[in-house]
């Protein structure tokens, strides 16, 4: 919740003329035309196939032009790949065709596969190897939604999972997805969820424009990692043309590329019809909302919302548990009161919150939703621990960077509070599986994170204590 406090994950790609010249392929005398290009799924392009020609078709999600040429990040449903068009080719492309190469457009491009600074690139060899695809030409890339008849009212009994910390909002994305998991497998505990998500021992330091923050380094994308570790998958729904994930995530952490199925809605009527259809089929749904439009409804029934929250524009993940002719019913993972279960919101207010959240924070949606597509099962403890130690191998060094420039701002403490809750749950997971010593160390580090966040008093001294404890804990886990 309140993800106006964002960790900024950035990937900066800078190509110099000397690097590009080393990547430049020999230009074949045979010019392949768009009609003869055989499209390859991006995920099927492997590093060991450098030097081969490939053709891809996908959306341009990022572009950067320099004196050396034009770099495009092209994304299909399976992944991302870089496409580079050298300046010598740009000058020979017709002005009309060149102006069509824009972010959000669908491009079909053919090029020679190279690797530059860890990034796989297709180096375009001739102008005829580039084609912008119109909406009319696209086929088989989207699942169109066909509304089904749903009952006028339906209510699921979804167990509430509380993910807050110290009566403050925390980890709403993970708490919400946990309710979907526990609806299928009630014996799975929140500590199991945290361990399988990778945020229990991870940390990520970001410095941007002089502001320094420390978070778990994964954010809501941990849902994707969690689904994989629970041997399950999810379906994503959103309005056609909307954003499935924040722009700074790599393809492997984007909901659109990792979902089992993506369903696109034409408008609010389609999205609401599908939401009712999924719920009345027995599936709770995670939705992404702007709380400004829900505050009045929630404050009527919850003292937490009335006294602790503000009527302001901030994003929040919640779970739809039911509906009737007048209301949508939601579970709030960060409300510590009994009112958090099946909170009623007027349908018109909910729809506004669901649509307009795309204008704030991470700008997901409009009408962003996910629900489970398959059954759930846990991986063995040893496998989860080994995976966590690999995920968190740089956590101590990231905390050490933050200790050098501690920050007690509201945004920094919001994220530190999340670290405190995640450490505590990871400790619970270790303890229940017999790893008492590292469990105690993570419990203590989690307590310190929570303390400095609550008091908004972040010091190098306190952070150094955390560093010592987590260094020892990591050593014990890897022995």
C-alpha positions in Angstrom: 0.0 0.0 0.0 1.0 3.6 -0.4 3.3 2.7 -3.3 3.8 6.3 -4.0 6.9 5.3 -2.1 8.4 3.4 -4.9 11.7 1.6 -5.2 13.0 2.8 -8.6 14.3 -0.2 -10.5 16.2 1.1 -13.6 18.1 -0.6 -16.4 20.3 1.8 -18.2 21.5 0.7 -21.6 24.3 2.8 -23.1 25.9 1.7 -26.4 29.1 3.4 -27.7 30.3 3.4 -31.3 33.2 1.1 -30.6 30.9 -1.5 -28.9 28.5 -1.3 -31.7 31.1 -1.8 -34.4 32.2 -5.0 -32.6 28.6 -6.2 -32.7 28.0 -5.3 -36.3 27.2 -8.4 -38.3 28.2 -9.1 -41.8 25.4 -8.0 -44.1 24.0 -10.8 -46.2 23.6 -10.2 -49.9 20.2 -12.0 -49.6 17.6 -9.5 -48.3 14.8 -11.2 -46.4 11.4 -9.5 -46.8 8.8 -9.2 -44.1 6.6 -11.7 -45.9 9.3 -14.4 -45.7 10.3 -13.7 -42.1 9.7 -16.7 -39.8 8.8 -15.3 -36.3 10.6 -16.8 -33.3 9.3 -16.5 -29.8 11.8 -14.3 -27.9 12.1 -16.9 -25.1 13.4 -19.4 -27.7 16.4 -17.2 -28.6 19.4 -18.6 -26.7 22.7 -17.0 -26.0 24.6 -19.8 -27.6 22.9 -19.1 -30.9 24.8 -15.8 -31.4 25.6 -15.1 -35.1 22.3 -16.6 -36.3 19.5 -14.6 -37.9 16.2 -14.3 -36.0 12.9 -12.6 -36.6 10.7 -11.4 -33.7 7.4 -9.6 -33.4 6.4 -7.7 -30.3 5.7 -4.4 -28.7 8.2 -1.6 -28.4 8.4 -1.0 -24.7 11.5 1.3 -24.7 13.5 3.2 -27.2 16.6 5.3 -27.2 18.2 7.1 -30.1 21.8 8.3 -30.2 24.3 9.3 -32.9 25.1 5.6 -33.3 21.6 4.5 -34.0 18.3 3.5 -32.5 17.9 1.0 -29.7 14.5 -0.7 -29.1 13.5 -3.0 -26.3 11.0 -5.4 -28.0 8.7 -7.5 -25.8 6.4 -10.4 -26.8 4.4 -12.7 -24.5 7.5 -14.8 -23.7 10.2 -12.2 -23.0 12.3 -9.2 -24.2 15.1 -8.7 -26.6 17.0 -5.7 -27.8 16.8 -4.6 -31.4 19.5 -2.2 -32.8 19.2 -0.2 -36.0 22.5 1.6 -36.9 22.4 5.2 -38.0 23.5 4.3 -41.5 20.2 2.4 -41.9 18.1 5.0 -40.2 19.1 7.5 -42.8 17.8 5.3 -45.6 14.5 4.5 -44.0 11.6 6.5 -45.5 10.5 9.3 -43.2 6.9 8.0 -43.0 8.1 4.5 -41.9 10.6 6.0 -39.4 7.9 8.1 -37.8 5.9 4.9 -37.2 8.6 3.4 -35.0 7.2 4.5 -31.6 6.9 3.2 -28.1 3.8 1.0 -27.9 3.8 0.1 -31.6 4.1 -3.6 -32.7 7.2 -4.2 -34.7 8.4 -7.2 -36.8 12.2 -7.1 -37.0 14.9 -9.4 -38.3 18.6 -9.3 -37.3 21.8 -11.0 -36.4 22.0 -12.1 -32.7 24.8 -10.6 -30.7 25.5 -10.0 -27.0 26.5 -6.6 -25.6 27.1 -5.9 -21.9 25.0 -8.9 -21.0 22.1 -7.9 -23.3 21.0 -10.0 -26.3 20.6 -7.8 -29.3 19.3 -8.3 -32.8 21.5 -6.1 -35.1 19.3 -5.2 -38.1 21.1 -5.7 -41.4 18.8 -4.0 -43.9 15.8 -1.7 -44.1 13.5 -4.4 -45.4 13.9 -6.4 -42.2 11.8 -3.9 -40.3 8.0 -3.7 -40.4 5.5 -1.9 -38.2 2.4 -4.1 -37.7 -1.1 -2.5 -37.5 -3.8 -3.6 -35.1 -5.7 -5.1 -38.0 -2.7 -7.3 -38.9 -2.2 -8.7 -35.4 -3.6 -12.1 -34.8 -3.4 -14.7 -32.0 -1.7 -12.3 -29.5 -4.7 -11.5 -27.2 -7.5 -13.4 -25.6 -10.7 -11.5 -26.3 -13.2 -11.5 -23.4 -16.7 -12.8 -24.0 -19.1 -11.9 -21.2 -20.8 -14.8 -19.5 -24.0 -14.6 -17.5 -23.3 -14.4 -13.7 -25.7 -14.6 -10.8 -26.8 -11.2 -9.4 -24.9 -11.9 -6.1 -22.2 -14.2 -4.9 -20.1 -14.4 -1.8 -16.9 -16.5 -1.1 -15.6 -17.3 2.3 -12.0 -16.1 1.9 -9.8 -16.3 5.0 -8.2 -12.9 5.8 -4.4 -12.7 5.8 -3.0 -9.7 7.7 0.3 -8.5 6.2 0.6 -5.2 8.0 3.2 -4.4 10.7 2.7 -2.5 13.9 -0.8 -1.5 12.8 0.8 0.1 9.7 0.3 -0.8 6.1 2.8 -3.3 4.7 3.2 -5.9 1.9 -0.4 -5.5 0.7 0.5 -7.2 -2.6 1.8 -10.3 -0.9 -1.0 -10.4 1.7 -3.6 -10.2 -1.0 -2.1 -13.0 -3.1 -1.7 -15.1 0.0 -5.5 -15.1 0.4 -5.8 -16.7 -3.0 -3.3 -19.4 -2.0 -4.9 -20.1 1.3 -8.3 -20.3 -0.3 -7.0 -23.4 -2.1 -4.6 -24.7 0.6 -5.6 -23.4 4.1 -2.7 -25.1 5.8 -0.1 -22.9 4.0 0.9 -20.1 6.5 2.0 -16.6 5.7 5.5 -17.4 6.7 5.5 -20.1 4.0 4.3 -17.5 1.6 7.1 -15.0 2.5 9.8 -17.6 2.2 8.5 -18.7 -1.2 8.3 -15.1 -2.4 12.0 -14.4 -1.9 11.5 -11.2 0.2 12.2 -12.7 3.6 16.0 -12.1 3.5 16.5 -9.9 0.4 17.3 -6.2 0.3 17.8 -3.6 -2.4 19.4 -0.2 -2.1 18.5 2.6 -4.5 19.9 6.1 -4.7 18.1 8.5 -7.0 18.5 12.3 -7.2 20.1 12.3 -3.8 17.4 10.3 -2.1 18.4 6.9 -0.7 16.1 4.1 0.3 16.3 0.4 1.2 13.5 -2.0 0.3 13.2 -5.7 -0.5 14.3 -5.1 -4.0 11.5 -7.0 -5.6 8.2 -5.4 -4.7 4.9 -6.8 -6.1 6.9 -8.8 -8.7 7.6 -11.3 -5.8 4.1 -12.7 -6.7 5.6 -14.1 -9.9 8.4 -15.8 -7.9 5.9 -17.0 -5.4 3.7 -18.6 -8.0 6.7 -20.5 -9.4 7.7 -21.8 -6.0 4.1 -22.9 -5.3 4.1 -24.8 -8.7 1.1 -22.7 -9.8 0.2 -20.1 -12.4 -2.1 -17.1 -12.6 -4.3 -15.3 -15.1 -4.0 -11.6 -15.6 -6.8 -9.3 -16.8 -6.6 -5.6 -17.7 -8.0 -3.1 -20.2 -6.7 -3.4 -23.7 -3.7 -1.1 -24.0 -3.2 -0.8 -20.3 0.0 -1.5 -18.3 0.4 -5.0 -16.8 3.6 -4.1 -14.8 5.7 -1.1 -13.8 8.1 -0.2 -16.6 11.3 -0.7 -14.6 10.8 -4.5 -14.2 12.7 -6.9 -16.6 10.6 -9.3 -18.6 11.0 -12.2 -16.2 9.3 -10.1 -13.5 6.5 -8.7 -15.6 3.0 -10.0 -15.0 2.1 -9.9 -18.7 5.0 -12.1 -19.9 4.7 -14.5 -16.9 0.9 -15.0 -16.8 -0.5 -18.3 -18.0 -3.1 -16.2 -19.8 -3.8 -12.5 -20.4 -7.3 -11.3 -20.9 -7.9 -7.9 -22.3 -11.1 -5.9 -21.7 -12.7 -3.4 -24.1 -14.3 -1.3 -21.3 -15.5 -1.2 -17.8 -18.6 -3.2 -18.6 -16.4 -6.1 -19.9 -14.0 -5.9 -16.9 -16.8 -6.0 -14.4 -18.6 -8.8 -16.1 -15.4 -10.9 -16.1 -14.7 -10.1 -12.4 -18.2 -11.4 -11.5 -17.7 -14.4 -13.7 -14.4 -15.3 -12.0 -15.7 -14.8 -8.5 -19.0 -16.7 -9.1 -16.9 -19.6 -10.5 -15.3 -19.9 -7.0 -12.1 -17.8 -7.4 -11.1 -14.8 -5.3 -9.4 -12.1 -7.3 -6.6 -9.6 -6.4 -7.3 -6.1 -7.7 -5.3 -2.9 -7.8 -7.1 0.2 -6.6 -6.9 3.9 -5.9 -8.0 4.3 -2.3 -9.3 7.9 -2.7 -12.5 6.6 -4.2 -13.1 3.9 -1.6 -12.2 5.8 1.6 -15.7 7.0 2.4 -17.2 3.5 2.1 -14.4 1.9 4.1 -14.4 4.6 6.9 -18.0 3.9 7.6 -17.3 0.3 8.7 -13.6 0.3 9.8 -12.1 2.5 12.6 -8.7 1.7 11.1 -9.6 3.4 7.8 -11.4 6.2 9.7 -8.6 7.0 12.1 -5.4 5.8 10.5 -5.8 6.3 6.7 -6.3 9.4 4.6 -8.6 10.3 1.8 -5.9 10.7 -0.8 -4.7 9.1 -4.0 -2.6 6.1 -3.2 -2.6 2.6 -4.6 -3.5 -0.6 -2.8 -3.9 -4.3 -3.5 -7.0 -6.0 -2.1 -9.0 -9.2 -2.7 -12.5 -9.3 -4.2 -14.5 -11.9 -2.2 -18.0 -11.2 -3.5 -20.6 -8.9 -4.9 -24.3 -8.1 -5.0 -26.5 -5.6 -6.9 -25.1 -2.6 -5.0 -21.7 -3.5 -3.6 -18.3 -5.2 -4.1 -16.9 -7.0 -1.1 -13.2 -6.9 -0.4 -10.6 -8.2 2.1 -8.0 -5.7 3.1 -4.7 -7.4 4.1 -3.4 -4.3 6.0 -6.5 -3.5 8.2 -5.8 -5.1 11.6 -9.5 -4.8 12.7 -12.3 -7.3 12.3 -13.8 -5.0 9.8 -11.1 -5.9 7.3 -13.1 -9.0 6.0 -15.7 -8.5 3.3 -15.6 -4.7 3.4 -18.5 -3.3 1.3 -17.8 -0.7 -1.4 -20.4 0.8 -3.7 -20.0 -0.6 -7.2 -19.6 2.8 -8.8 -16.9 3.8 -6.3 -15.1 0.5 -6.8 -15.2 0.8 -10.5 -13.7 4.3 -10.4 -11.0 3.2 -8.0 -10.2 0.2 -10.3 -10.0 2.3 -13.4 -8.3 5.5 -12.2 -5.5 3.8 -10.3 -3.8 3.6 -13.7 -3.2 7.4 -13.4 -1.1 7.2 -10.1 1.9 5.4 -8.7 2.9 2.5 -10.9 0.1 3.2 -13.4 -1.1 -0.4 -13.6 -4.3 -1.2 -15.4 -6.9 0.1 -15.9 -8.9 -2.8 -14.4 -5.8 -4.8 -13.4 -6.7 -8.2 -11.8 -5.0 -11.6 -11.2 -6.4 -14.9 -10.0 -5.0 -18.4 -9.8 -5.1 -20.6 -12.9 -3.9 -23.9 -11.3 -3.6 -25.8 -8.1 -1.0 -25.0 -5.4 1.7 -27.2 -3.9 4.8 -26.3 -1.9 8.4 -27.1 -2.8 10.7 -28.8 -0.2 12.1 -26.7 2.6 15.8 -27.3 1.6 15.0 -26.2 -2.0 13.3 -23.0 -0.7 16.2 -22.2 1.6 18.8 -22.8 -1.1 16.9 -20.5 -3.4 16.5 -17.8 -0.7 20.2 -17.8 0.1 21.0 -17.2 -3.6 18.3 -14.5 -3.9 19.7 -12.7 -0.8 23.5 -13.2 -1.4 23.9 -9.4 -1.8 21.5 -8.3 0.9 24.1 -7.5 3.5 26.1 -5.4 1.1 22.9 -3.5 0.1 22.1 -2.8 3.8 25.7 -1.6 4.3 25.3 0.9 1.4 22.2 2.3 3.1 24.1 2.4 6.5 26.5 4.8 5.0 23.7 7.2 4.1 20.8 6.4 6.5 17.5 8.0 5.7 14.6 8.5 8.2 12.1 10.0 5.7 8.5 8.7 5.6 9.1 6.9 2.3 12.2 5.2 3.6 10.6 4.1 6.8 7.6 2.7 5.0 9.9 0.3 3.1 11.9 -0.5 6.2 8.7 -1.4 8.0 8.1 -3.9 5.2 11.6 -5.4 5.7 10.8 -5.8 9.4 7.6 -7.8 8.7 9.3 -9.9 6.1 12.3 -10.7 8.3 9.9 -11.7 11.1 7.9 -14.1 8.9 11.1 -15.6 7.4 12.3 -16.2 11.0 9.0 -18.0 11.7 9.5 -20.2 8.6 13.1 -21.1 9.7 12.0 -21.8 13.2 9.1 -24.1 12.4 11.5 -26.1 10.2 14.1 -26.6 12.9 16.6 -23.9 12.0 16.5 -22.2 15.4 19.8 -20.2 15.3 19.3 -18.3 12.0 15.6 -17.9 12.9 16.6 -16.0 16.1 19.0 -13.8 14.2 16.4 -12.8 11.5 13.8 -12.3 14.3 16.2 -9.8 15.9 17.1 -8.0 12.7 13.4 -7.8 11.8 12.7 -6.3 15.2 15.3 -3.6 14.7 14.0 -2.8 11.2 10.5 -2.4 12.6 11.7 -0.3 15.5 13.7 2.2 13.5 10.8 2.4 11.0 8.2 3.0 13.6 10.2 5.6 15.4 11.5 7.1 12.1 14.9 7.1 13.6 17.3 5.3 11.2 20.9 5.3 12.4 24.1 3.8 11.1 24.6 2.1 14.5 21.3 0.3 14.3 21.9 -0.8 10.7 25.3 -2.1 11.6 23.7 -4.3 14.2 21.4 -5.7 11.5 24.4 -6.2 9.2 26.2 -8.3 11.9 23.1 -10.4 12.6 22.2 -11.1 9.0 25.8 -11.9 8.0 25.9 -14.5 10.7 22.5 -15.8 9.7 23.4 -16.1 6.1 26.6 -18.0 7.0 24.6 -20.5 9.1 22.1 -21.0 6.2 24.9 -21.7 3.7 26.9 -24.1 5.9 
